[in-house]
Amino acid sequence: MSRTSWQAHCPVPLHVDSPCITLAHGEGARLTRRLIQEHICPVFDNPLLSSLPDAAPITTKASRLAVTTDSYVVSPLFFPGGDIGSLAVHGTVNDLAVSGAKPAWLTLSMIVEEGLPMAILDRVLASIAGAASECGVVVAAGDTKVVPRGAADGLFLNTTGIGMLVDPVPHGPRSIQEGDVLIASGPLGRHGIAVLCARENIGLEPAPQSDSAPLVDVVEVLRQTAGEQIRAIRDATRGGASAVLQEWAEQCDCTFRLKESDIPISAGVRGACELLGLDPLHVACEGTLLAVVAAEVADRAVAKLRQCQESQDAVAIGSVTRRGISAVTIQRTLGSEQPLDEP
């Protein structure tokens, strides 16, 4: 859309050199953080948003709740290992789980493009229902809008999740301290590579599979094993592990030191990233979490996670040290320690 087309009924004066939103603002990396910190948070300034949690804790006289919301615009709608429907449920449920809540209810809003085959909509709805049942959540409210052809990429979904906080709730990234250990619950980058290869018709055999899956059981294992020694948990979605660690480092004022040889990367993801010139640490996951725990419980936490089907490849991938020049560093397999740039 041209700049002049915004002018017709727009009360905001726009100039030729006015900054505009780009696709990079939606990729979960540096520009996303700037958009949130410089344009969104200052407008809605309140304690619930200030720490940018995956889900905001809300305390009432009767209960302690967590609420989160997310939108899904994935293309293609169906990809190896999942589809936009199951992804919407898993993504929202996981945001609640890593925030210390037991997911209970979802809302579902759909923006449907004119011309979408009804069979595709039915398939997505069935996928949503199946994933919700698997996760033990109820779709309690929703809304549907239809827009003209070309105004959406087939189907957009928005889900809001509500859950009940369960003690101990992770303290959050500001509690991270020197000596803590960073754990990954499984191989990184699987979802982003699966979607990219499907969208661009990259004919890898076998096709990379998304890791889209609920993390409720994984978080419960961590809670039972590490308890109050859990500092922070996040699912490594947009921007991948690197984006999560950059954000955490900013909030705790420490440095994360990773060791490349310890980071779990599947053969398919590694091959695709080498082919495409990508770093797996910058690629999104949808069923893999990062957790920081106190050093004294790290080995036990990893051992217990490996007994859970969803986290059988869990491993410690790094440690927390005093803040250095770089927020995140990585010891490469064939080289020296290097800064890990923000994606």
Salt bridges, closest charged atoms under 4 A:
ASP54 OD2 - ARG234 NE 3.01
GLU134 OE1 - HIS90 NE2 3.74
ASP143 OD2 - LYS145 NZ 2.65
ASP167 OD1 - ARG64 NH1 3.34
GLU178 OE2 - ARG322 NE 3.83
ASP180 OD2 - ARG231 NE 2.95
GLU200 OE2 - ARG199 NE 3.51
ASP211 OD2 - ARG190 NH2 3.88
GLU220 OE1 - ARG223 NH1 2.56
GLU228 OE1 - HIS171 NE2 3.18
GLU247 OE2 - ARG234 NH1 3.14
GLU250 OE1 - ARG33 NH1 2.65
ASP253 OD1 - ARG323 NH1 3.72
GLU260 OE2 - ARG332 NH1 2.96
ASP279 OD2 - ARG332 NH2 3.44
GLU337 OE2 - ARG257 NE 2.84
GLU342 OE1 - ARG30 NE 3.68
GLU342 OE2 - ARG33 NE 2.71
